[in-house]
Amino acid sequence: MRKLLKYLKHFKAQAVLAPLFKLLEACFELFVPMVVAAIVDNGIEGGKGVSYVVYACLILVALGVIGLISAVSAQYFAAKAAVGFSKELRHDLFKKMQSLSYKDIDGLGTGGMITRMTSDVTQVQNGVNMVLRLFMRSPFIVFGAMIMAFTIDVAAGGVFAASIAVLCAVVFGIMLISIPLYKRVQGNLDKVTVSTRETLTGARVIRAFCKEEDEIADYNAKNEQLTKSQLFVGKISALMNPLTYAVINAAIILLLYVGAIKVDGGMLTCGQVIALYNYMSQILVELIKLANLIITVTKSFACAGRISEILEMQPSLKHFADSGEASAEGAEPFIRFENVCVNYGNAAVDALEDISFSVNRGETVGIIGGTGAGKTTLVNLLPHFYDARTGAVYINGKNVNTYEDEALRGICGIVPQRAVLFAGTVRENMQWGKNDATDEEISAAIETAQATDVIKAKEKGLDEIVEQGGKNFSGGQRQRLTIARALVRKPEILILDDSASALDYATDAALRQSLKALDYSPTVFIISQRTSSIKHADKIIVLDGGKMVGFGTHEELLESNEIYSEIHYSQFRKEGAQNG
């Protein structure tokens, strides 16, 4: 939690004023029992009459009004500081998540990251709010009441001191037990969040395979686990209030017993005993507040630890110093893979093993292979989304690890397997590729991507609203628009990761022709399950089980590579293949 306090630096004034106003309120509250004692001892028993009682009551009203103003001011400053704190924290947390590599994100899990951004930050915000409001006030009231009790009677003050010591042991003991348990609760909440997200995003698949009951059972099991962990830690935290009541009530009984004896002996007045009782009641109220505060702070500490884990993470992508020895233009291939091996996490088998090939500028490279062969992994090395475990990837003669990620990805146009559009307009989505792209540049990219008919069919054209995820567009329309988005920036390297799977053969062929006709001649990587989409490529890579088992042109691979020829002839009749 201490590491997160830096996010209060822009709210120092509010963070100081909130507890100060609470202390001011507490000071006025501590005077109330003394005024009540004066009313009893002087106004009633002392014979000073109604005028004195009225005067003392006006003082009580003044103390109440000033206390109310102080409390409202403290609430305002605490809320402003806590909300500002959470805003700064969310900003940095989101920025940190954006800086993490694919490997880091895979390890954290999407559900866990969402929980940290939402539930965990909210818990920490509540903790900051409560601390600023009560963390100074409650201890001040407790120890202030004890000091005031000592000024009235030493024996009574001893009762206060003993009860406070016992209460501190109870409160901090429960807190120490609860903190790790709340961490476990948040971990179980992650699982429920992941399950919910997967169920919602995969609703169509679940219904297609009639797996609703299985998903409900799985969700209920995870929800039950979360409920049990919450109930367990809740029961422990719930002990705070009854134990506090028991200790305070026992102290009140002892205090009244001691006070009665001293009143009978003439050592204390009735007003002083009433004051001592009021001080003990104040301690009871404040300790109940403190108990609730401790529960909130305990949750906040657990959540703060989870947030700090991400903020302290160092991106796993490796970066080396640029040696400045980039090859001259044309001195070596534009892109070169040299004995590259890639491993996900600590998997026993490499996802890619000993991959070596080279590509010249402006060439088109087709990549084909079975599911899980490593096709996407291979192209993800180009924009440095993952690190090679061994070997190296060179672009323009420089190791990708020596590039700034932003600069490297600035020369790449990437169309991932899953076509994703963002809420906004078509124009705003296109400008993700280039912030200052003109309508002419956007229209040219859309025409190349064979999406002109999509825009013409929309009443508002480029100003057509895009729903979240592009749900108001078909799969093929989304694919063509994401290709256009990548083309807007006129990339040197264009990566099409199975991004034409929803297109018909005619549209796919027209797209390939328009890509070849581009005047800036990008180096194109096309991942496809169709040999028809890559057979005109300058080079074709055949992957199988993470290994490169074929490299050459379509004709060469048909003659020499069994895997490629099997894929091709399974899609086309052998007779027609000779004509293609």
N, C-alpha and C positions, 0 to 999 in steps of 0.2 A: 504493500500500500504506500509506503514511503516513497518508492520510486515514481509513483503516479502523482505525487503532490506537486510536481513541477507544472502540472496543468492548471494549477491555481495561480500561477504567476501573474496572469493578466487580471486577476480578481483579488489581489492582495487586500485592497481597501475593504471589499465586502467580507472577505474571510476574517478580517480583524474586527470590523464593526459588528458583525453578527454576534460573536460571543461576548463582546463588550456590552452590547445592549442587554444580552441575557444576564450578564453579571449584575448590571444595574437593576434589572427586574428582581433578581435574587436578593440583592441588598435590601430593597424596599420590602420584599416578602419577609425577610428575617426580622424586620422591625414590628411586624404585625402582632406576634405573640406578646411582645413587651407592652404594646399599647393596650391590648386586651387585659394584660395583668394589671396595668395602671387603672383601667376602668373598674376592675373588680376591687383592687386594694384601696384606691383613692376615691373613686366616684361613688362606689356602693358602700364599702365598709368604712372608708375614711370620712364619709360624710360631706364631701365637697359638692354634692348635689347634682341636679339635672344639667346645669350649665356645663359642668366639667365633663359629664358623660357625652353631651352633644358635641362639645369641642373635640373630645377624643374620637368620636365617631366621624367627624369631619376629617380628622387626620387619617383615619382608616380609608375613607373614600378617596382622599388625595393620593394615598399610597397605592390604592387600587387603580386609579386612573393613570398615574405615572407608570405603574407596572404594566398596564395594558398597552400603553403607547410604546414602551420599551420592547414588549414581547412582539408586537406587530412589526416594529422596525427590524428586530432580530430575524423574524420569519422572512421578511422581504429580502434582506441582505443574504441570508443563508440560501434561500431559493435561487437568487440570482447567481451566487457563486457556484452552487451545485450544478445548475443547468449549464452555465458557461464552462465549467469543468468537464462535464460530459460531452459538450460540443467539441471542445479541443481534443479530448481523448478519442472520440469516435473518428475525428478527422485524421489523427495520426495513426490510429489503428487501421483504418481503411487504406491509408497511404502505405502503411507497412505491408498489409496483405497484398497490395498491388505490386510491391517490390519483390515478393517471394517467387521463387521458381516453381515450375510445375511440380517438381519433386516435393518441395515443401508443402504445397497445397494438397497434393495427394496424401501426404502424411497426416496433415491436420484434419482433413475431411471438410467438405463443404458445410455439413450440418454443424460441426464444431465451431467453424468460423462464424456462421450466422448466429449461433448462440452467444458467442463472445461479443459480437457487434450489438446485439439486442439485449438479451436478458442480463448478461454479466455487467455490461456498462450501466444498465438501469439500476442494478443492485448496488454498484459502487456509487452511483449518483445519489441514491437514497442514503447510503452510509455517510457520504460527505455532508449531505443536508442535515442529517440527525446529529452528526458530531458537532457541526458548527452551532446547532441550536441547543444541544443538551450536554455535550461532553464537558463543558466548563461549568454550566449551571448546576447540574445534579451533584457533582462532587463538592462544589462550593456551598450549596445548600446543606449537604450532609455534614461536612466538616464545620461549616459556619454554625449550624444548629448545635453541634457538639461543643464548640467554643462558647456559644451563648449559654449553654447548659452549665458549663464550668463556672461562668461568671455568676450564675444563680446559686449553684450548690456543687461542691466537689464530688460528693458521693453520687449525685444524680449524673454528673458529667462522666463518672466512671461507668455507669450503666450504658450511657451513650457510646463510649469508647469500645466497650466489650461487644456490644451488639454490632457496631460498624465493622469490627475486626472479623466477626463470624460471617457477616454478610459479604465482605470482600472475598473471603475464602470460598463461599458458595458461588458467587458471581464469576470469579475468574476460573474456578475449577470447571464449571459448566462450559465456559467459553473455550478452554483448552481442549475439552473433549469434543466440542461441537465443530470446530474449524475443519478438521480433516473429514468429518462426516458430511459437511456442506459441500466440500469439494467432490465427494462421491455423488452427491445429489445432482450437481451440475453436470457431471460426467454422464449420468443416466439421462439427464435432460437432453444432452447431445444426441444420444441414441434415439430418443423419441423424435427429435427434430429431423434427424437423417431419415428415419422411417417415414415420417409424414411427408417430407420433401420428395422422396423416391415414389411414394404412393401417388401423390398428386401429379408429378411429372410423367409417371408411367401409367396413368389411369387407363388409357386406351389399350395398352398391352395387357394389363391385368384383366380387363374385361374380355379381351380377345381370347385369353387362355382360361377364362373362368376361374381365376385365382383370388376372387374377392374374399372368400372365406379364409383362405390361407393368410392373406395380408392382414385381415382383421385379427386373426389369431396371433400373428407375429406382433402386430401393433399392441394388442392387449397384453401380451407377455412383457413387452418392454415398458408399457405404461404401468403395469402391475409392479415391475421392479422399481420404477421411479417412485411409485406411491409408497411402497414398503420402505424405501430409503428415506423418503420425506417424513413418513410417520415415525420412523425410528428416531431420527434426529429431532423431530418435532416434540416427541415425548420427553427427550432429554432437556430440550430448551424449555418445555412447559413446566419443568420442575422449578424454574427460576421464581415464578410468581408465588406459588404456595409456600416454598421454603422462605422466601422473603417475608411473606405475611406471618408465617409461624414465628420467625425470629423477632420481628418487630412487635407482634402482639405479646410475645413472652416478655420482651423488654418493657412494654407499656405496663403490663401487670406488675412487674418488679418495680418500675418507676412509681406507680401509684401506691404500692405498698410502702416503699421507702418514703415517699412524699407524705403519705397519711401519718406515718409515725412522726415525721419531723414537724408537720403542722400541729399535731397534738402536743409536741414538746416545745412549740413556739419558735422553732428554728427556721421555718418557712411559712410564708403566707399562702392563703388559698390562691391568690392571683399568680404567685410564682409556680405553684403546682400546675395550674391551668396552662401557664406559659410553657412549662416543661412538657406537658402532654401535647400541646400544639407543635412544639419543636419535634417531638417524636413522630407525630402524625405527618409533619412535613417531610421527615426522613423517609417514612413509609411511602408516601406519594412519589418522592424523587427516586427512591430505589426501584419502585415499580417501573418508572420511566427509564431508569438506568438499565434495568433488566431487559426491557424491550429494545433499548439502544444497543445493548451488548449483543442481542440476537441479530439485529440488523447489521451491526458492525462485523460480527462473525461471518455472516453471509458475504458481506462486502470484501472482507479479507480473502475469503476463499475465491471469490470472483476476480479480485484484483490480481491474485497469483496467476490465475489462468490467462488474464489479459497480458500480464507482464511476460509470460512465456512467449507470446507472439512478438511483443515489442522488442524483446531481447534476442529474438532469433536473428541469426545472420543468414542472408540468402546463400543457399548452397552452391549457386553457380560460381565457377572459378573464373577469375579475370587475371590476366598476366600483363605485365608492362609491355608496351609496344616497342619492339626492337628497332622499328623504322626501316626494316629491310624488305619492304614490300617489293615484289617483282615488278619490273617494267611491263607496260601494256603489251600483251601478246607473248611475254617471255615464258609463261607457263599457263596451264589451263585456268579458266576463270574460277572453277570450283573443283576442289580435290578432297576426296576422302582417303585417309591413309591409315590402314589397319585399325579401323574404328570398332570398338566394343562398347556396348551400352548395357547398363544393369539398372533395373528398377528396385530401389531400396536394397535389401540384402537377399534378393532372390538367388536361388542356387544356380539358375541358368541365365545367361545373358540374353537380353531381348534382341540385340544385334551382335554378331560375332565376326570379327576380322573383315570388315567391309572396306574395300579399296576400289575406287574408280575416279575418273576425272571427266569434267564437262567443260566445253568451250563456251564462250559468251555467245548468247543468242540461240543456243541449241535447245531442242525440246527433248526432255527425258521422260519416258514412261516408266512407271513402277507398278508391278503386278505381283500377285502372290495370294496364297490362301489367307483365311482369317487368322490373325495373330502372327503373321509372318514377320511383322516389324516395319511395315510400309510407312505408317504414320510416324513411328519413332524415328525413322531415317530422315524424313523431311523436317521433323521438329528440331533436328540438330542444326539446320541451316540458320534459323533466326535465334539460335542459342537458347531454346526453351529448356533443353536438358544438356548436361555435360557428358562427354564421352568418358567412359571409365578408363579406357586406354586408347591410344591413337589420337588423331587430330583431324579437324575439318578446316580446310583453308578456303577462303574466298578472296579472290584478287591477290593471291599470294600471302595473305595474312591469316594467322590462326584466328578463328572466331572468338577465342577467349581474350584476344587483345583488343577487340572492338568494344566501344561503349554500346550497351544493349540498345539504347534508343537509336543510335546511328545505324547499327546493323539492321534493326527491324524497320528503319526508315527506308531502306532500299528493297525491302521484301513486301510483296503483296500476298497475303495469306487468306485462303478460303478454306476453313476447317470442314471436317466431315459433317458436323451439325450446323446447318445454316441458321444463323441467329441474326435477327433484326431487333433494333431497340425501339422502345416507345418514342414517338415523335413524328416527324414527317419523313417522306422519302428523301427529300433534299438533305435533311439533317443526318440521315443515315449515310448518305453518299459522302458527306463532308467529314465523316470519320476517316476516310482515306486521305483527304486533304482539306484542312480547315478553311482555306480560302478558295476552294474550287468554285469556278463559275458555272452557270447553268449550261454553257456550251461544253465545258469539260465533262460535266456530269452526263449530259446527253450523249456525248461521244462514247463514254465508257458504257453507258446503258445500251447503246447500239451495238457495240462490240460484244457485249454479254448476251445479245439476242433478247433483250428485255424491253425493247421499244414498245411492243404491243401491250405489255403489262401496264406501262405508264399511260399510253393512249387510252386504254380502257377505263382509266380512273378519271373521274370528273375533275378533280383538282390537280391532276398531273403530279409534278414534283412536290406539291403541297399536300398530297394525299396523306391522311393520318395513318401511321403504322401502330398497331396495337403491340403490347408487350410480347416479345418473341416473334412478332410478325404473324400472329394468329389469323389475321384477316387476309393473308395471302396463302396460296397453295404451296406445296413443297417445291415444285418446279420453279414457281415465281420467286420464292425466297432464295433458291440456289442461284438463279440468274442475277438477282439484285445484290447478293453478297459477292458474286464475281465482279459485278460492276463497281461495287465499293472498293474492291482491291485494285481495280484497274484505274480508278480516278487518280491515284498518286503516280501513275506511270512507273511501276517498280522495275528495278533491274532484274529481280528474281521473282517469278510468279509461281506460287505453290497452290495447286488445285488438288485438295485431298478428297478424292472421290466426290467431288462437288458437282458432278453432272449425272449422278445416279438417278435423279428424278426426271431427267430430260429424255425425250424421245430421241431416236437415232438421227433423225433429220436435224433437229435443233442442236444436238451434240456435234454433228459434222459441221454445221454452219458456224458454231462457236469456235471449233478448231481452226477453220479457215480464216475467220476474222482475227484470231490470235496471231496466226502466221503473217497476216497483212499489217500488223502494227508497225508503225514507222520507227519506234524506239527499240524494237527487237529484244524483248526481255528473254531471259533464260527461264524456260518453263518446266516445272516438274508436275506431271500429271499422274496421280494415283487413280487407278480404275480397276474394276473387276471385268471390264469389257476389253477384249483385245482390239475391237474396232475403234476404241477411243485412243489407243496408243500405237496402233500399228504403223502410223505415218511418222512417229517420233524418230528423231535422229539416233537416239540410243534407248534401249529398253533394259531395265534391271528386273531380274526375276528373283524373288525372295522366297525362301522356304525355311520355316523354323528359325528365323533370325540370321540365316546365312544367304549370301548371294550365290545363287546356283546358275545364274545366266546373265550375260551382258552382251548386247549387240543389237543389230537391227531386227526388224520383224522377220525378214526372210532368213537371216542367219539363224535366229532362234528356232524357227519352224523346222529347220533342217537338223540342228544340233542339240536342241534342248527338249527333253521329253516332257518336263513339267509344263513348259510354255505351249508346246504343241497340243498337249492334252486339254489345257484350258481353252485354246483356240478352237480345236475341233469339236469340243463339247458345246460350243456356242454357234458354230457354223458347220454346215455340211462340208465334207472334205472337197467335194467337187466345186462348190462355190468359193471355197477358200482360195483356190488357185487363181480365180478371177479377181479376188480382192487384192 
